[in-house]
Amino acid sequence: MKAYAELLERLVHTPSRNAKLALLAQYFRTTPDPDRGWALASLTGDLELKKVTPARIRDLIESRADPVLFRLSYDFVGDLAETASLIWPERTAETPRGSNHPLSLNEAVQTLQTTPRTKIPSVISEWMDALSPSERYALLKLGMGGMRVGVSARLARVALASLGDITVDEIEEIWFGLTPPYSDLFAWVEGKGNRPEIDEAAAFRPMMLANPLDEEQLPDLIPGEYSAEYKWDGIRVQVSMREGAIRLYSRTGDDITGAFPDLVAGLTGLNGVLDGELLVARNGEVAPFSDLQQRLGRKTVSAKMQQEFPAHIRAYDILFDGADDLRPLPQVERRERLAEWVSDADTTVLDLSSDIPFERWDELQALRETLRETGIEGLMLKRHDTPYVPGRPKGPWFKWKRDPLTADCVVMYAQRGHGRRSSMYSDFTFGCWRPGDGGEMELVPVGKAYSGYTDAELTKLDKWVRQNSTERYGPVRAVKPGLVFEVAFDAVQSSKRHKSGIAMRFPRIHRIRWDKPHEEADLVETLKNMTT
């Protein structure tokens, strides 16, 4: 646990990507199995210890420390693991001694996995008594997840690949078929074992991603070398139909099959792996994204919901045709194979995303300006000669999204962030004006954002929040009306959960309007007229 705690602490305070890679590689190289495998799983988000919940940890802390002091400290720090690790009382002569041997990562994981829920607090309490503050922090992060140490899952796998001659793409090819603590994976990477066996039929294949298009790049691109198609407003998915097993994966590899039994029924008997967009469609017409949201995140879906919000796949690309791996083929050849595959599939739950014919970039530019009227998110450009490769290579694929909408909104609430922002008010809820029941104008929330400003601006924003707070709700502060954000967002959709009746999609802070009177911010009605 000591080495793991030191790793997390150093990662938090290391901004450089290359320096983080060096720290991770050193840890993986010097830490034995299975500890290094559990550490890798915790960093990639693939370790779930569901018995260790924030509520259980809060109750445990309040049983050992002054509850009022803990709540005030948690409100100030904003991170439960950090607060608990620092406020936990040091062992005294009267405190029963905890474990008198160093706690290994493997011991911690195995114990938390096998201990009954009711005994988890006493086990953690004993460990906390024996550990240093940094080790307590690492233990709680291990148990509750949500590392926030500036390490993505891919970065952790890149560090793993540096231990040997295996590429990160080869690791990601089998990653989603593996389970922690990955001893066979480490052996393979280090040249001490064979490639781990996985269930190929149900494996997720890392997806190819596009880079945003800077229109200044267009003169350097040759139109005849690219295909264009619509970027539909759903969620990107991979459909695996192999050896009778049908799986639906999100872009990040999460298995979402259970929420879409109608798709499974419609794809039964087919054989291949496709890249596409998950939508709700009725009689060939794509429904707004808000309809798809009715289906997302559900473990079970009623027959009525399947009928009201019918799921559909619009295919972009093909990775496998039966057992044939088509990813090395150029995009134009894969496109021909995809068209043939969809034509032969004879199913109503899947169709082909059509090509857009064009000869000049200005033709696409004019088309892009009309997309908001049809609810299409933008355009995709794909170079003809490119294979299907994982990650986000520069050049082959571009996403050319429609210009965002903007609105002037008034800051209503602020909340502390996480990680290095845990002591700063960095998450903002903002609203627009509407007539109240008595005819007076009132502010109602329309969105929340935590990006789009510099570190210097964040310091100024944090100071403003502290000086203008009116009420506290745990880590959240209400502020008096006075600060206006120009907010950029992709769309406005109806929402029964919000008092305003609407919600912004993908809001981000475009500009801080220190100069604008809050009374001149936009009306809810103005935003409603933007609904697509």
C-alpha positions in Angstrom: 0.0 0.0 0.0 2.9 2.3 0.7 4.2 2.2 -2.9 0.7 2.6 -4.3 0.1 5.6 -2.0 3.4 7.2 -3.2 2.4 6.6 -6.8 -1.0 8.3 -6.4 0.5 11.3 -4.5 3.2 11.8 -7.1 0.8 11.5 -10.0 -1.5 14.2 -8.5 1.4 16.6 -8.3 2.9 15.8 -11.7 1.4 17.8 -14.6 3.6 16.5 -17.4 2.3 13.6 -19.4 5.7 12.1 -20.0 6.6 12.4 -16.3 3.4 10.6 -15.4 4.3 7.8 -17.9 7.7 7.4 -16.3 6.1 7.2 -12.8 3.6 4.5 -14.0 6.2 2.5 -15.9 8.6 2.5 -12.9 5.8 1.4 -10.6 4.7 -1.4 -12.9 8.3 -2.5 -13.4 9.2 -2.7 -9.7 5.9 -3.8 -8.1 5.2 -7.6 -8.0 2.0 -9.3 -9.1 -0.8 -9.1 -8.3 -0.4 -5.7 -6.6 0.6 -4.0 -9.8 -2.4 -5.5 -11.6 -4.9 -4.2 -9.0 -3.2 -0.8 -9.3 -3.6 -0.8 -13.1 -7.3 -1.8 -12.7 -7.9 1.1 -10.3 -6.3 3.6 -12.6 -8.3 2.4 -15.7 -11.6 2.3 -13.8 -11.9 -1.5 -14.1 -11.8 -2.3 -10.3 -15.2 -2.2 -8.6 -15.4 -2.7 -4.9 -19.1 -1.9 -4.5 -19.2 -2.5 -0.7 -17.1 0.6 0.0 -19.6 3.4 -0.6 -19.2 7.1 0.2 -22.1 6.9 2.7 -20.4 4.1 4.6 -17.2 6.0 4.7 -18.9 9.2 6.0 -20.7 7.2 8.7 -17.4 5.6 9.7 -15.5 9.0 9.9 -18.3 10.5 12.0 -18.1 7.6 14.4 -14.4 8.3 15.1 -14.1 12.1 14.6 -16.2 15.2 15.5 -19.0 15.1 13.0 -19.3 18.9 12.8 -15.6 19.3 12.3 -15.7 16.6 9.6 -18.6 18.2 7.7 -16.9 21.6 7.8 -13.6 20.1 6.7 -15.3 18.1 3.9 -17.1 21.2 2.8 -13.8 23.1 2.5 -11.7 20.3 1.0 -14.4 18.9 -1.3 -12.8 15.4 -1.6 -14.1 12.7 0.8 -10.9 10.5 0.7 -8.6 13.4 1.3 -10.7 14.8 4.1 -11.1 11.4 5.8 -7.4 10.5 5.5 -6.4 13.8 7.2 -9.1 14.0 9.9 -8.8 10.4 11.0 -7.5 10.4 14.6 -4.0 9.2 15.1 -3.7 6.0 17.1 -3.2 6.6 20.9 -2.2 4.2 23.6 -5.9 3.5 24.2 -6.6 2.8 20.6 -6.5 -0.9 19.7 -3.6 -1.5 17.4 -4.5 -2.3 13.8 -2.7 -4.7 11.6 1.0 -4.9 12.6 2.2 -5.9 9.1 2.3 -3.8 6.0 -1.0 -3.9 4.1 -0.5 -5.1 0.5 -2.8 -4.0 -2.3 -3.7 -7.6 -3.0 -4.7 -8.1 0.7 -6.8 -5.0 0.6 -8.7 -5.9 -2.5 -9.2 -9.6 -1.6 -10.5 -8.7 1.9 -12.9 -6.0 0.6 -14.2 -8.4 -2.0 -14.9 -11.2 0.4 -15.9 -9.5 3.7 -19.6 -9.1 4.4 -21.0 -5.6 4.0 -21.8 -5.2 7.6 -18.2 -5.9 8.6 -16.6 -3.6 6.0 -16.5 -0.5 8.4 -14.6 -2.4 11.1 -12.1 -3.7 8.6 -11.4 -0.3 7.1 -11.3 1.2 10.6 -8.6 -1.2 11.7 -6.5 -0.5 8.5 -6.9 3.3 8.9 -5.5 3.1 12.5 -2.4 1.4 11.1 -1.8 3.5 8.0 -0.3 6.9 7.4 -2.5 9.7 6.0 -1.2 9.2 2.4 -1.9 5.4 2.7 -5.4 6.1 4.1 -6.0 8.3 1.1 -4.9 5.6 -1.3 -7.0 3.0 0.5 -10.1 5.0 0.2 -9.5 5.9 -3.4 -9.0 2.2 -4.1 -12.2 1.3 -2.4 -14.5 4.1 -3.7 -12.9 4.7 -7.2 -12.8 8.1 -8.9 -9.1 8.5 -8.8 -8.8 11.9 -10.5 -5.0 11.8 -10.6 -4.7 13.0 -14.2 -4.3 9.5 -15.7 -6.6 8.3 -18.4 -7.2 4.6 -19.0 -5.2 4.8 -22.3 -2.3 6.6 -20.6 -2.1 3.7 -18.1 -2.0 1.2 -20.9 0.6 3.2 -22.8 2.8 3.0 -19.6 2.2 -0.8 -19.5 3.2 -1.2 -23.1 6.5 0.5 -22.4 7.6 -2.5 -20.3 8.2 -4.6 -23.4 7.8 -4.8 -27.2 4.0 -5.1 -27.2 2.2 -2.0 -28.6 -0.6 -0.3 -26.8 -2.9 -1.1 -29.7 -2.2 -4.8 -29.2 -3.0 -4.4 -25.5 -6.3 -2.6 -26.3 -7.2 -5.3 -28.8 -7.7 -7.8 -26.0 -8.2 -5.4 -23.0 -11.9 -5.7 -22.7 -11.7 -9.5 -22.6 -9.4 -9.5 -19.6 -10.1 -9.3 -15.8 -7.9 -7.9 -13.0 -5.2 -8.4 -11.7 -3.9 -9.1 -15.3 -0.9 -11.4 -14.3 -1.0 -13.1 -17.7 -1.1 -9.7 -19.4 2.0 -8.4 -17.6 3.8 -11.7 -18.4 2.9 -11.3 -22.1 4.0 -7.7 -22.2 7.3 -8.5 -20.5 8.0 -11.4 -22.8 7.5 -14.0 -20.2 4.3 -15.6 -21.4 1.9 -16.0 -24.4 -0.8 -13.6 -25.5 -3.7 -14.0 -23.1 -6.7 -15.9 -24.4 -10.0 -14.0 -24.6 -13.5 -14.7 -25.8 -13.1 -13.3 -29.3 -16.9 -13.6 -30.0 -17.7 -11.0 -27.3 -14.6 -8.9 -27.5 -14.7 -5.1 -27.8 -12.4 -3.6 -30.4 -11.0 -0.1 -29.7 -12.7 2.4 -32.0 -11.2 4.9 -34.4 -11.9 8.5 -33.5 -11.9 11.8 -35.5 -10.2 15.1 -34.8 -12.1 18.4 -34.9 -11.7 20.2 -38.2 -10.1 23.6 -38.2 -11.5 25.3 -41.3 -8.1 26.8 -41.9 -7.0 23.3 -42.7 -9.3 23.0 -45.7 -7.0 24.6 -48.3 -4.4 21.9 -47.4 -6.9 19.0 -47.9 -7.9 17.6 -51.4 -11.6 17.1 -51.7 -11.2 14.1 -54.0 -9.3 12.2 -51.3 -12.2 12.3 -48.8 -15.7 10.9 -48.3 -18.3 12.9 -46.4 -21.2 11.7 -44.4 -23.5 13.0 -41.7 -22.5 13.0 -38.0 -25.8 11.8 -36.4 -26.9 13.1 -33.0 -26.9 9.8 -31.0 -24.2 7.9 -29.2 -21.3 6.1 -31.0 -21.5 2.3 -30.5 -19.9 -0.9 -31.7 -22.1 -3.8 -32.6 -20.5 -7.2 -32.2 -22.4 -10.2 -33.8 -20.2 -13.2 -33.7 -20.7 -16.9 -33.1 -24.3 -16.3 -32.0 -23.2 -13.7 -29.4 -24.6 -10.2 -29.8 -23.0 -7.3 -27.9 -23.6 -3.6 -28.0 -20.7 -1.5 -26.6 -20.3 2.2 -26.0 -17.4 4.1 -27.4 -15.4 3.4 -24.2 -16.2 -0.3 -24.2 -19.1 -0.4 -21.7 -21.5 -3.3 -22.4 -24.9 -1.7 -22.9 -26.6 -4.7 -24.5 -29.1 -5.3 -21.7 -30.8 -2.0 -22.3 -31.6 -2.8 -26.0 -33.3 -6.2 -26.3 -35.1 -4.9 -29.4 -31.8 -4.5 -31.2 -30.6 -7.9 -30.1 -33.8 -9.5 -31.5 -33.4 -7.6 -34.8 -29.7 -8.6 -35.2 -30.0 -12.2 -34.4 -28.4 -14.5 -37.0 -26.1 -11.8 -38.3 -22.3 -12.1 -38.2 -19.9 -9.2 -38.2 -18.7 -6.2 -36.2 -19.9 -2.7 -37.1 -19.2 0.8 -36.0 -22.3 3.1 -36.0 -24.5 5.5 -34.2 -27.2 4.4 -31.7 -30.4 6.4 -32.3 -34.1 6.3 -31.8 -35.8 6.2 -35.1 -39.5 6.0 -36.2 -40.3 5.0 -39.7 -36.8 5.9 -40.8 -37.0 9.4 -39.2 -34.3 10.0 -36.5 -35.8 11.3 -33.3 -34.2 14.0 -31.1 -31.4 13.0 -28.7 -33.8 13.5 -25.8 -35.8 10.5 -27.0 -32.6 8.3 -26.9 -31.9 9.5 -23.4 -35.1 7.7 -22.3 -33.4 4.4 -23.2 -29.9 5.0 -21.9 -28.6 3.8 -18.5 -31.4 1.3 -17.9 -30.9 -2.3 -16.9 -34.3 -3.4 -18.0 -36.6 -1.9 -20.6 -40.4 -2.4 -20.8 -42.1 -3.5 -24.0 -44.0 -0.2 -23.9 -40.7 1.8 -23.9 -39.3 -0.3 -26.7 -42.4 0.5 -28.7 -42.4 4.3 -27.9 -38.6 4.7 -28.3 -37.5 2.2 -30.9 -33.7 1.8 -31.0 -31.9 1.9 -34.3 -28.3 1.6 -35.5 -27.0 3.7 -38.4 -23.8 2.0 -39.6 -20.7 4.0 -40.3 -18.0 1.3 -40.8 -17.3 -2.4 -40.7 -14.5 -4.0 -38.7 -15.3 -7.7 -39.3 -17.4 -9.4 -42.0 -17.9 -12.7 -40.5 -14.4 -13.9 -39.4 -12.7 -11.6 -41.9 -10.8 -8.7 -40.3 -11.4 -5.8 -42.6 -9.7 -3.1 -40.5 -6.5 -3.1 -42.5 -8.4 -2.3 -45.8 -8.7 1.3 -47.1 -11.8 3.2 -46.1 -13.3 3.0 -49.6 -13.0 -0.8 -49.7 -14.5 -1.1 -46.2 -17.3 1.1 -47.3 -18.2 -1.1 -50.2 -18.1 -4.2 -47.9 -20.3 -2.4 -45.4 -22.9 -1.5 -48.1 -23.0 -5.1 -49.2 -23.3 -6.4 -45.6 -26.2 -4.0 -44.7 -28.0 -4.9 -47.9 -27.8 -8.6 -47.2 -28.7 -8.2 -43.5 -32.4 -7.7 -44.1 -33.2 -6.1 -40.8 -35.3 -3.1 -39.8 -33.1 -2.1 -36.8 -30.1 -1.2 -38.8 -29.3 0.8 -42.0 -26.4 2.5 -43.7 -25.3 6.1 -43.1 -25.3 7.5 -46.6 -22.4 9.2 -48.4 -22.7 12.9 -49.3 -21.5 13.6 -52.8 -19.5 16.8 -53.2 -16.7 18.3 -55.3 -15.7 21.4 -53.4 -15.4 22.2 -49.7 -17.7 25.2 -50.0 -20.6 22.8 -51.0 -20.2 21.0 -47.7 -19.8 24.3 -45.9 -23.2 25.5 -47.2 -24.7 22.2 -46.2 -23.3 22.3 -42.7 -25.0 25.6 -42.1 -28.4 24.0 -42.6 -27.9 21.0 -40.3 -29.4 22.5 -37.2 -32.8 22.6 -38.9 -32.6 18.8 -39.3 -31.1 18.0 -35.9 -27.9 16.6 -37.4 -24.8 17.2 -35.3 -22.4 17.9 -38.2 -20.3 16.2 -40.9 -17.6 13.5 -41.0 -14.7 13.6 -43.4 -12.9 10.3 -44.0 -9.8 9.9 -46.2 -10.2 7.1 -48.7 -6.9 5.4 -48.2 -6.9 5.0 -44.4 -7.3 1.7 -42.5 -9.4 1.4 -39.4 -7.0 2.0 -36.5 -7.7 2.5 -32.8 -7.4 5.9 -31.2 -7.3 9.4 -32.7 -4.7 9.5 -35.5 -4.1 12.9 -37.0 -5.4 13.4 -40.6 -7.5 10.4 -41.6 -10.9 11.4 -40.0 -12.3 14.8 -39.2 -15.5 15.8 -37.5 -16.9 19.1 -38.7 -19.6 20.0 -36.2 -22.2 22.7 -36.7 -21.4 26.0 -35.0 -22.6 26.1 -31.3 -25.4 28.1 -30.0 -24.7 30.8 -27.4 -26.7 32.4 -24.7 -26.0 34.9 -21.8 -26.8 33.2 -18.5 -26.6 34.3 -14.8 -24.5 32.3 -12.3 -26.8 30.9 -9.6 -24.8 28.2 -7.8 -21.1 27.1 -7.5 -19.6 23.9 -6.3 -16.1 22.8 -5.6 -14.3 20.7 -8.2 -12.3 17.5 -7.8 -8.6 16.7 -7.7 -6.4 19.8 -7.9 -9.6 21.9 -8.0 -11.1 20.4 -4.9 -10.5 23.7 -2.9 -11.8 25.9 -5.7 -15.4 26.8 -6.8 -15.1 25.5 -10.4 -18.5 23.9 -11.2 -21.2 26.5 -12.1 -25.0 26.2 -12.4 -26.5 29.1 -14.4 -29.9 30.2 -15.4 -32.0 32.6 -17.5 -35.0 34.8 -16.8 -38.7 34.1 -17.0 -41.8 35.7 -15.6 -42.7 34.4 -12.1 -46.1 33.6 -10.8 -46.5 37.1 -9.6 -45.3 38.6 -12.8 -41.9 39.5 -11.5 -38.8 38.1 -13.4 -37.1 35.1 -11.8 -34.0 33.1 -12.6 -34.4 29.4 -13.3 -31.5 26.9 -14.0 -30.8 25.9 -17.6 -27.4 24.3 -17.4 -24.2 23.5 -15.6 -20.6 23.7 -16.8 -17.0 23.3 -15.4 -14.8 24.1 -18.4 -14.0 27.0 -20.7 -11.9 29.2 -18.5 -8.2 29.6 -17.7 -6.5 29.0 -14.3 -6.2 32.7 -13.8 -9.9 33.2 -14.5 -10.8 30.3 -12.1 -8.9 32.1 -9.3 -10.9 35.2 -10.0 -14.2 33.2 -10.2 -13.5 31.5 -6.9 -12.9 34.8 -5.2 -16.1 36.2 -6.6 -18.1 33.2 -5.4 -16.8 33.5 -1.8 -17.5 37.2 -1.8 -21.1 36.8 -3.1 -22.4 33.7 -1.4 -25.8 33.8 0.1 -26.5 30.3 1.2 -24.7 26.9 1.7 -25.9 23.5 0.7 -23.0 21.2 1.7 -20.2 21.8 -0.9 -22.6 24.0 -3.0 -23.0 27.8 -2.5 -25.8 29.9 -3.8 -24.7 33.3 -5.0 -26.5 36.6 -5.5 -27.3 37.4 -9.1 -24.5 39.5 -10.6 -22.2 37.5 -12.9 -23.0 36.6 -16.5 -21.5 33.8 -18.5 -21.7 33.6 -22.3 -22.4 29.9 -22.6 -21.9 27.8 -25.7 -23.9 24.7 -26.2 -24.9 22.2 -28.9 -28.7 22.2 -28.5 -31.6 22.9 -26.2 -34.0 20.1 -25.4 -37.2 19.8 -23.3 -36.7 18.6 -19.8 -39.2 17.7 -17.1 -36.5 17.5 -14.5 -35.6 21.2 -14.7 -37.8 24.0 -13.4 -37.2 26.0 -16.6 -38.6 23.1 -18.7 -35.4 23.0 -20.8 -31.8 21.8 -20.6 -28.7 22.7 -22.6 -26.8 19.9 -24.3 -23.0 20.0 -23.8 -22.8 23.5 -22.2 -19.4 25.1 -21.8 -18.3 28.5 -20.7 -17.4 30.5 -23.8 -16.7 33.8 -22.2 -17.0 35.5 -18.8 -19.0 38.7 -19.2 -17.7 40.7 -16.2 -19.0 43.7 -18.2 -22.6 42.7 -18.7 -25.4 43.6 -16.2 -27.1 40.4 -15.1 -30.5 41.9 -15.8 -29.7 41.8 -19.5 -29.1 38.1 -19.6 -31.3 36.0 -21.9 -34.9 34.8 -21.4 -35.9 31.2 -21.1 -38.2 31.8 -24.0 -35.3 32.8 -26.2 -33.6 29.4 -25.5 -36.9 27.5 -26.0 -37.0 28.9 -29.5 -33.6 27.3 -30.1 -35.0 23.8 -29.4 -34.2 21.3 -32.2 
